[in-house]
Amino acid sequence: MIAVASIGYIYDHGIWPLQISFGEIGHEVTVDEMLEGRGHAALLVDQLVALVCGMICTDTPIELIRPIPPGVAARLVRAGFYVALI
């Protein structure tokens, strides 16, 4: 399980990449509550990839905020996303 602190869009030079931050922020909550900023959610890497696939299309860039749990970037790239490590 990995702790996902937040998932959201950020405006950056004319584009809106999906930004994902990791870590335990606040208490553990459901994914819906994490998306609302109420805490962090604990997910398997496959669950995170499935969530992202359900939120965006593959031409939307993704920014992963360090520290990045092992396997996350590789799984998103295999799913067809462009991933930047920040």
Backbone bond lengths (Angstrom), bond angles and torsions (degrees), N, CA, C in turn:
res aa  C-N    CA-C-N  psi(-1)  N-CA   C-N-CA  omega(-1)  CA-C   N-CA-C  phi
1 M - - - 1.454 - - 1.528 108.95 -
2 I 1.318 114.59 142.19 1.458 120.56 176.03 1.522 108.51 -120.37
3 A 1.321 115.28 148.39 1.457 120.53 178.28 1.526 108.70 -91.69
4 V 1.321 116.39 121.70 1.463 122.05 178.07 1.526 107.00 -106.49
5 A 1.339 115.70 116.60 1.460 120.63 -176.21 1.520 112.09 -80.30
6 S 1.356 116.44 -40.10 1.462 118.97 -178.87 1.516 110.92 -162.93
7 I 1.306 114.85 153.56 1.460 123.58 173.77 1.516 106.29 -138.25
8 G 1.320 116.19 123.78 1.457 118.80 179.16 1.514 111.81 -170.59
9 Y 1.309 115.39 170.48 1.461 121.72 179.79 1.516 110.19 -90.30
10 I 1.325 116.23 148.04 1.453 122.28 176.03 1.520 107.00 -136.88
11 Y 1.321 117.14 136.22 1.460 120.88 179.13 1.517 108.67 -78.04
12 D 1.344 117.15 126.90 1.459 121.50 -177.55 1.524 109.85 -145.27
13 H 1.317 116.85 103.36 1.465 123.19 175.44 1.533 113.01 53.27
14 G 1.301 116.69 48.86 1.449 121.08 175.02 1.514 115.75 85.49
15 I 1.322 118.44 2.38 1.470 121.29 177.35 1.526 109.14 -126.88
16 W 1.305 115.59 163.86 1.462 122.46 -179.98 1.529 109.82 -121.63
17 P 1.342 118.33 78.39 1.469 118.77 178.28 1.530 111.14 -72.16
18 L 1.319 115.05 153.99 1.460 121.01 173.02 1.525 106.92 -83.98
19 Q 1.316 116.91 124.02 1.461 121.37 -177.88 1.528 109.37 -108.95
20 I 1.330 115.46 130.69 1.469 121.11 -179.66 1.514 108.87 -120.32
21 S 1.333 116.81 125.57 1.463 123.45 176.94 1.522 108.98 -111.32
22 F 1.311 115.19 146.17 1.462 120.81 -176.81 1.521 110.74 -116.16
23 G 1.311 115.67 156.45 1.461 121.98 177.03 1.513 111.14 123.52
24 E 1.296 113.74 170.40 1.468 120.51 -179.50 1.516 109.20 -94.42
25 I 1.328 115.68 109.87 1.457 122.04 177.84 1.517 106.79 -119.58
26 G 1.310 116.54 118.59 1.457 119.17 -175.75 1.514 110.41 70.73
27 H 1.301 116.37 -154.60 1.458 120.36 -179.31 1.531 110.34 -95.75
28 E 1.323 116.34 165.88 1.461 121.15 -179.99 1.517 109.70 -74.20
29 V 1.338 115.02 130.66 1.459 121.49 -177.06 1.530 108.96 -133.61
30 T 1.311 116.55 178.18 1.461 120.98 176.33 1.535 109.32 -71.23
31 V 1.313 116.23 166.08 1.464 120.66 178.46 1.529 110.44 -60.37
32 D 1.311 117.74 -44.18 1.466 120.80 179.12 1.530 111.30 -57.99
33 E 1.331 116.90 -43.49 1.462 120.54 179.43 1.531 111.05 -67.90
34 M 1.341 117.82 -37.15 1.459 120.92 176.83 1.521 110.06 -62.28
35 L 1.336 117.41 -41.40 1.463 121.07 179.05 1.526 111.68 -64.48
36 E 1.319 116.64 -24.00 1.469 121.99 176.44 1.524 112.31 -88.62
37 G 1.340 118.11 -2.27 1.454 121.61 177.87 1.521 115.16 85.31
38 R 1.321 118.06 23.92 1.471 121.29 -176.46 1.518 114.74 -95.04
39 G 1.329 119.28 0.72 1.462 122.55 -178.31 1.520 109.51 157.66
40 H 1.322 116.30 -162.77 1.470 120.34 179.07 1.526 109.91 -111.96
41 A 1.325 115.43 157.92 1.459 121.39 178.18 1.524 109.08 -117.91
42 A 1.319 116.32 143.20 1.462 122.06 176.86 1.527 108.03 -98.97
43 L 1.346 115.82 120.46 1.461 121.25 -176.71 1.520 110.35 -133.39
44 L 1.315 115.56 154.42 1.453 121.01 167.05 1.526 106.90 -78.06
45 V 1.325 117.68 156.54 1.464 120.99 179.22 1.524 110.14 -56.89
46 D 1.329 118.20 -43.68 1.460 121.73 179.15 1.528 111.71 -61.05
47 Q 1.328 117.47 -36.66 1.459 120.79 178.30 1.529 110.53 -67.47
48 L 1.333 116.85 -40.37 1.456 120.38 178.30 1.531 110.53 -63.23
49 V 1.321 116.84 -44.66 1.464 120.95 179.19 1.530 110.23 -62.30
50 A 1.308 117.79 -42.80 1.465 121.33 178.22 1.529 111.07 -63.12
51 L 1.323 116.75 -40.15 1.461 120.91 178.01 1.528 110.42 -62.11
52 V 1.327 116.85 -47.26 1.465 121.31 179.70 1.531 110.31 -62.46
53 C 1.319 117.32 -43.61 1.471 121.33 178.77 1.526 111.43 -60.12
54 G 1.316 117.03 -32.52 1.458 121.14 178.08 1.521 113.65 -79.47
55 M 1.333 116.87 -16.94 1.466 121.02 -176.77 1.524 113.35 -94.43
56 I 1.334 117.23 -36.23 1.466 120.42 -171.22 1.524 111.02 -138.67
57 C 1.328 115.47 164.69 1.463 120.25 173.53 1.532 108.60 -93.53
58 T 1.305 116.62 164.75 1.462 120.85 -172.24 1.520 114.07 -68.14
59 D 1.323 119.62 -13.56 1.458 118.80 177.34 1.533 113.15 -87.39
60 T 1.322 118.12 1.37 1.462 122.25 172.87 1.521 108.27 -86.48
61 P 1.347 118.43 123.04 1.466 119.26 179.10 1.528 111.60 -70.18
62 I 1.316 115.10 152.72 1.464 122.24 178.47 1.522 108.36 -120.97
63 E 1.323 116.24 133.57 1.459 122.27 174.28 1.523 108.13 -111.45
64 L 1.328 116.40 122.92 1.461 121.67 177.42 1.522 108.20 -101.91
65 I 1.324 116.55 126.45 1.458 122.30 -178.59 1.521 108.92 -90.10
66 R 1.329 116.60 127.09 1.469 122.49 -178.73 1.519 110.74 -68.78
67 P 1.325 117.34 149.36 1.453 129.58 2.83 1.533 110.88 -79.64
68 I 1.299 115.38 138.12 1.455 122.39 -175.94 1.527 109.27 -103.27
69 P 1.313 118.38 124.05 1.461 120.79 179.22 1.538 111.31 -59.98
70 P 1.315 116.95 147.02 1.473 120.73 -179.68 1.524 112.20 -57.11
71 G 1.308 115.40 138.26 1.451 121.94 174.54 1.515 115.85 90.40
72 V 1.328 118.13 -17.67 1.467 120.08 -175.25 1.530 110.91 -67.17
73 A 1.326 117.94 -53.02 1.467 121.02 -177.64 1.526 110.96 -60.05
74 A 1.320 116.94 -45.57 1.470 120.79 -178.40 1.524 111.32 -61.74
75 R 1.328 117.04 -41.10 1.479 120.23 -179.28 1.525 111.31 -66.81
76 L 1.335 117.27 -38.54 1.461 120.28 178.54 1.530 111.33 -68.45
77 V 1.326 116.74 -38.67 1.470 120.58 176.88 1.527 109.83 -64.27
78 R 1.323 117.59 -43.71 1.477 120.95 177.80 1.527 111.58 -62.24
79 A 1.326 116.54 -28.64 1.467 120.56 178.19 1.530 111.58 -78.48
80 G 1.355 117.27 -4.69 1.452 121.27 174.71 1.520 116.00 103.35
81 F 1.341 117.35 8.04 1.467 120.62 -178.23 1.523 111.16 -91.27
82 Y 1.345 115.01 151.90 1.455 122.48 169.43 1.523 105.55 -87.75
83 V 1.340 117.07 123.44 1.453 122.03 -174.72 1.524 110.38 -121.76
84 A 1.325 116.04 129.27 1.460 122.71 174.74 1.526 107.57 -111.47
85 L 1.324 116.29 138.86 1.462 121.59 177.77 1.520 108.17 -101.30
86 I 1.312 116.46 124.13 1.474 120.79 -176.42 1.516 109.66 -116.34
